[in-house]
Each structure stands twice: as structure tokens, then as C-alpha cells.
Amino acid sequence: MPRLDVIGNISIDHTRYPDGRTIRLIGGAALHTAAAAHRAGLPAAPVSVVGTDLAHLPDDPRLTALDWSGITVVGGRSAQFTIEYDTLGCVSSLAAEYGVADGLTRHGLAWIDAHTADAVHVCCRRPLDAAPVLAALAEAGRRFSLDFFVSSAKQMIDQAAPFLPEAVVVFVNAAEHALLTDVVPSRQLRLVVVSDGARPVRLLRRGRLAAQARPPQTTAVQVTGAGDTLAGTFLAALAAGASDGVALRQAVTAATDHIGAPALALEDR
């Protein structure tokens, strides 16, 4: 059966909303992407470095179905992100303490060298050094996709630029898409999925619109991980042979369901 490895952070997220709500979450792009792919039928393993404060994750009953073989536990604190959102659900500020996740690049490279998955998704976000990870995948002839995060997108897109034409899919939001096409012409990119808040999500092949899907209206409980959920679900649908339009609709629906579902709160231990 096909499998997806997801290289990126698993973190403790402190989210703050304009209405005064604060939520302490189990977060990180690798976790959300892998979990979404798994729910959509594609076995997936987050490839991450966590501290002893998240060593219990494989035993969390909400997460036991995931393949945890790709995480390594190191003495110390996991990555911590404090994320503030505006009234539109966009990130207005971000503060980070990377902790043991500083070892993510080294771990990701070792994992690529020792394991062969059908596809690898790279969450191009600090503290990962994306260039050597993408170079290793390209040199090995591996299928890979990637995404960015707006606070570090410019730096990460510059690092990833030589490898972007080889990516199977690139996931961006509207602001990141503008940065992306400033660096790499759209016609050189195989497939780009562009999310834009409540506006239609667009799928571009070689710069041409191939499909789009408008998110249904919903009441947002939490928005952290929505883009990662979209990416994981889309990759699972593609792996199952879905068409562009079907895969995009499934991904948009999953992302909408995610923001309306209870948050993955971090329980005190």
C-alpha cells in the first residue's frame, strides 16, 4: 500500500483569537498533514523531533492510528509556537521557541537515507533547512510535495527554488503564491494549490486554472492546521487516483470540517 512521509514540526501551539479565546494545542504541520492523509485513507508517518513533553503522543487515544515510526524523542522541550489570529482567521503574529526541533534537518536527512516511502511531503518551515532536504529527495528521484508558512515563506521559497519544478504539488496561500511566482514562473510548476480564506481554492497546472472549489460556510472553532489538513487530504485523494476536481473538493471539505471540529487540546499530564 502507498505511504506518505511528512517531514516537519510537531509542536505545542498556544493560539489566541480576537474574541479572547486561548487554546493550548498539539500542533505542527507534520502532525496535521499526516493525520489528514491517514483519515483520507493514505497511511502516513510524521517525521519529526519532539521533546519529552510530547513523548506520550503515540499513546494518545486520539492519535494511536498514526504511524509513529518517524518521530524521535530527545531530552528537552518540543517546539513551541504562540500564534495570534485576526478576525479573518489569518496569522497576525507568531513567536517561536524551537527547542529540540533544531535537530529536524539532521533527522529528516537520516530518515530519507534509511527509508523509502512512495512519496514525501516537506513542510518548509523553520527550523527546517529545506534546501538539503529537497536536494536529497531530488537526488534520490523521490516523489515529493511541499508547503510553506507565511512568516518564513520568502526565505523558504528562495531555498526551495531550484527544486520547485520537480515538486509534484506545491501548496500555498494567496500571499505565498505571489512570492512563489516572483521566484519561479508559473509555467514551470507542475501543480499548485492556492488557498485564499473563504474564497475559492484554486488548482493550477503549469500556471493554468484546472479546478477550483469554494469552501462551504461554517462556524470556525479553530483554524490552526486547516491548510495542512487540506494538503494531507489532497495528497491522499491523488494517491487514490482521484481527478483534480474531486481531489480538490475532498480537500476543501476536510479543511472546512477541521476548523469546525473541537481542537486537539493538549491535556495536562
C-alpha positions in Angstrom: 0.0 0.0 0.0 1.3 3.5 -0.8 2.6 5.6 2.1 3.4 9.2 2.8 6.2 10.5 5.0 5.7 14.1 6.2 8.9 15.9 7.3 8.1 18.8 9.6 7.4 20.0 13.1 5.2 18.6 15.8 4.7 21.3 18.4 2.9 22.7 21.3 0.8 25.6 19.9 -0.6 28.5 22.0 -3.3 30.0 19.9 -5.0 33.4 20.6 -8.2 34.7 18.9 -9.6 38.2 18.7 -12.6 37.1 20.9 -10.2 36.4 23.8 -10.1 32.7 23.4 -6.7 31.0 24.0 -6.2 27.3 23.3 -3.2 25.1 24.0 -2.9 22.6 21.3 -0.9 19.7 20.0 0.0 21.1 16.6 2.6 21.2 13.9 2.4 20.8 10.2 3.7 17.3 10.1 1.1 16.1 12.6 -1.9 17.8 10.9 -0.8 16.8 7.4 -0.1 13.1 8.2 -3.3 12.8 10.3 -5.4 14.2 7.4 -3.8 11.9 4.9 -4.4 8.9 7.2 -8.1 9.9 7.7 -8.4 10.0 3.9 -7.1 6.5 3.5 -3.4 7.0 2.9 -1.0 5.6 5.5 1.2 8.4 6.7 4.1 9.0 9.1 5.1 12.3 10.6 8.9 12.6 10.5 9.7 14.9 13.4 11.8 15.6 16.5 9.9 16.1 19.8 10.9 16.6 23.4 9.9 14.6 26.4 6.9 16.8 26.9 5.3 15.2 23.8 6.8 11.7 24.2 3.3 10.4 25.1 1.8 11.2 21.7 1.8 7.6 20.3 -0.3 6.6 23.4 -2.8 9.4 22.9 -6.1 7.7 22.1 -6.9 10.4 19.6 -3.8 9.7 17.6 -3.0 6.0 18.0 -3.9 5.1 14.4 -1.0 7.2 13.0 2.4 5.6 12.1 4.8 7.0 14.8 7.9 5.3 13.5 9.2 8.6 12.1 9.4 10.6 15.3 12.5 10.7 17.6 12.3 11.8 21.2 15.1 14.0 22.5 15.6 15.2 26.1 14.3 18.8 26.3 11.3 20.8 25.2 9.4 20.4 22.0 8.9 23.3 19.6 6.5 25.9 21.0 4.6 28.4 18.8 2.5 31.3 20.0 0.1 32.2 17.2 -2.3 35.1 17.2 -5.1 35.3 14.6 -7.0 38.3 13.3 -10.8 38.5 12.7 -10.4 36.9 9.2 -8.6 33.8 10.7 -5.2 35.0 9.3 -2.0 34.9 11.4 -1.3 38.4 12.8 1.8 37.4 14.9 3.9 34.4 15.6 6.5 33.8 18.2 8.6 30.6 18.2 10.9 28.6 20.5 12.2 25.7 18.5 13.7 23.6 21.3 14.7 20.1 20.2 13.2 20.7 16.8 16.6 22.3 15.9 17.6 18.7 15.1 14.8 18.3 12.5 17.0 18.8 9.4 19.5 16.2 10.5 16.7 13.7 11.4 14.9 14.3 8.1 18.0 13.6 6.1 18.8 10.5 8.0 15.2 9.3 7.5 15.4 9.9 3.8 18.6 8.0 3.6 17.3 5.0 5.5 13.6 4.7 4.3 11.8 4.6 1.1 8.2 5.9 1.1 6.1 6.2 -2.1 6.0 10.0 -1.5 7.4 12.6 0.9 5.8 15.9 1.9 8.1 18.6 3.2 6.7 21.3 5.5 9.1 24.1 4.6 9.0 26.0 7.8 11.6 27.0 10.4 13.7 25.5 11.9 14.0 23.1 8.9 16.8 23.8 6.5 14.7 23.0 3.4 17.4 23.1 0.7 19.4 20.0 1.7 16.3 18.0 2.4 14.8 18.8 -1.0 18.2 18.2 -2.6 18.4 14.7 -1.1 14.9 13.9 -2.3 15.6 15.1 -5.8 19.0 13.3 -6.0 17.2 10.0 -4.9 14.5 10.5 -7.5 11.8 10.5 -4.9 8.3 12.0 -5.4 7.8 15.0 -3.1 5.4 17.8 -2.4 5.8 20.8 -0.2 4.2 23.7 1.5 5.2 27.0 3.2 4.1 29.2 6.1 3.6 32.9 5.5 6.0 34.1 8.3 9.0 32.4 6.7 7.7 31.9 3.1 10.1 34.3 1.4 13.2 32.7 2.8 11.9 29.2 2.3 10.8 29.8 -1.3 14.2 31.1 -2.1 15.8 28.0 -0.6 13.4 25.7 -2.4 13.5 27.5 -5.8 15.9 25.1 -7.6 13.7 22.1 -6.7 10.2 23.6 -7.1 9.8 22.5 -10.8 10.3 18.9 -9.6 7.7 19.0 -6.9 4.5 17.0 -7.6 2.4 19.6 -5.7 3.1 22.9 -4.1 0.6 24.2 -1.5 0.4 28.0 -0.8 -2.0 30.6 0.3 -2.6 33.7 -1.8 0.2 35.8 -0.3 2.7 32.9 -0.6 1.6 32.4 -4.2 2.6 35.9 -5.1 6.1 35.3 -3.5 6.3 31.9 -5.3 5.7 33.3 -8.8 8.1 36.1 -8.2 10.8 33.4 -7.9 9.7 30.6 -10.3 7.5 31.2 -13.4 4.1 29.5 -13.1 4.6 27.6 -16.3 7.5 25.7 -14.6 5.3 24.4 -11.7 3.5 21.2 -12.3 0.7 21.7 -9.9 0.0 24.4 -7.4 -2.9 24.5 -4.9 -3.7 28.1 -3.8 -6.0 28.6 -0.7 -7.4 32.1 -0.1 -9.5 32.1 3.1 -13.3 31.9 2.3 -12.6 32.5 -1.4 -12.3 29.6 -3.8 -9.3 27.3 -3.6 -7.6 27.2 -7.0 -5.7 24.4 -8.6 -3.2 25.5 -11.2 -1.4 23.2 -13.7 1.6 24.9 -15.3 0.0 28.2 -14.3 -3.4 27.5 -15.9 -6.5 27.1 -13.8 -7.5 23.4 -13.8 -10.1 23.3 -11.0 -11.4 25.3 -8.1 -13.6 24.7 -5.1 -15.3 27.2 -2.8 -15.2 26.3 1.0 -18.7 26.0 2.4 -19.7 28.4 5.1 -19.1 27.2 8.6 -18.5 28.5 12.1 -14.8 28.3 12.9 -13.9 26.7 16.2 -10.2 26.8 15.5 -8.2 27.4 12.3 -4.8 26.1 13.2 -3.9 23.2 10.8 -6.6 23.9 8.2 -4.1 24.3 5.4 -2.2 21.2 6.5 -5.5 19.2 6.6 -6.2 20.4 3.0 -2.8 19.3 1.9 -2.9 15.9 3.5 -6.4 15.1 2.2 -5.5 16.3 -1.3 -2.4 14.1 -1.4 -4.4 11.1 -0.3 -7.0 11.7 -2.9 -4.4 12.0 -5.7 -2.7 8.7 -4.4 -6.1 7.0 -4.7 -6.4 8.2 -8.4 -8.9 11.0 -7.9 -9.2 13.7 -10.6 -8.1 17.2 -9.9 -11.6 18.4 -9.2 -12.6 15.5 -7.0 -9.3 15.7 -5.0 -9.7 19.4 -4.5 -13.3 19.2 -3.4 -12.5 16.4 -0.9 -9.6 18.5 0.5 -11.6 21.7 0.8 -14.4 19.8 2.6 -11.9 18.2 5.0 -10.3 21.6 5.8 -13.7 23.1 6.5 -14.7 20.2 8.7 -11.4 20.6 10.6 -12.0 24.3 11.5 -15.4 23.4 12.8 -14.2 20.4 14.9 -13.0 20.5 18.5 -9.4 21.5 18.8 -6.7 18.9 19.6 -6.2 20.3 23.0 -3.0 19.4 24.9 -4.0 17.6 28.1 -2.0 18.1 31.3 0.0 15.1 32.3 
